[in-house]
Amino acid sequence: MKMAAMFHSIAVTTDFSEISRQAFLPAAVLARTLEARLQVVHVDSGPEIHTTWQCASASRETSELRRATIAEKLDRFIAEEPAFRGIHPMPKLIVGEAADALRALDEREDMDLIVVSSHAHEDVKHFVPGSFAARVIHLARCPVLILRSFAATPPSEAFYIRRVLVPIDFSPPSMAALEAASSLARAFGASLEILSVIEGGDPGDEGTEQTEKLRVASAGLACGETPRIVVRSGKPSEEILAEAAARDIDLIVMGSRGLSPVEQITLGSVAESAIQNASCPVLVVKEHLVLGSGDSGPDARALETTAGPMR
């Protein structure tokens, strides 16, 4: 599968909250620009159980009525959303536990991109173990666009992708991210910046070597103007955020193997740090996209170094 053709089908999730609505405009802009099919997905895990007497199984009629009511609400929610005018997105109601529902969405619907709003508050970072956004990254096989939303912030009236940053360490996940970033930069007419971080002090000769490797990696990219190549030294998570802030980046694209059970507890990965702290959206791309892509992009195996992937 060629990365340039990876975004044909997009899903945006909603729980009917105003915070989840903040993902609608970015999803709509992506669908228009990429000429992609858009689905608006609501996952219904059933009524909340507060007391033991509520545990009795609901009748089939009650369940069908609940589904019909939610489906009607989803239709109305979409019809009343200004961002969706002229797009006609498809409503998708999935019934079941979140984990099973997400697998079904990704596998049966053949999604190319899932857009999700990560609920947050100004005083508490909310990308936490067990959160819906964390489960989407862990379970989805396709790329996931995470938008940090705030309860006090109304939906933006604009969404732009003018400058794209992709940190790479030459691992398969980061090479997949490079291809995805190039594809999006080309589609939006955006500039592309490729960043490599060498942990430690002055990179010296290693920095020169890394710069040359980045040039080789970017040579086959069809992203319009020549990508800007940057090599920094320091802690990867800090340098990525510093570069994004300094360059007024609109989108960070990162490779990830996903969240292992341990990572869901520690939340210590570079990708998760970007999701928690970046002021712009973060697109997370999984490793398998490059492992099965044949000759569609730079040879990750030839360029791979001893550095581990930016998970």
Secondary structure, 3 states (H helix, E strand, C coil): CCHHHCCCEEEEECCCCHHHHCCHHHHHHHHHHHCCEEEEEEEECCCCCCCHHHHCCCCHHHHHHHHHHHHHHHHHHHHCCHHHCCCCCEEEEEECCHHHHHHHHHHHCCCCEEEEEEEEECCECCCCCCCHHHHHHHHCCCCEEEEEEECCCCCCCCCCCCEEEEECCCCHHHHHHHHHHHHHHHHHCCEEEEEEEECCCCCHHHHHHHHHHHHHHHCCCCCCCCCEEEEEECCHHHHHHHHHHHCCCCEEEEEECCCCHHHHHHCCCHHHHHHHHCCCCEEEEECHHHHCCCCCCCCHHHHCCCCCCCC
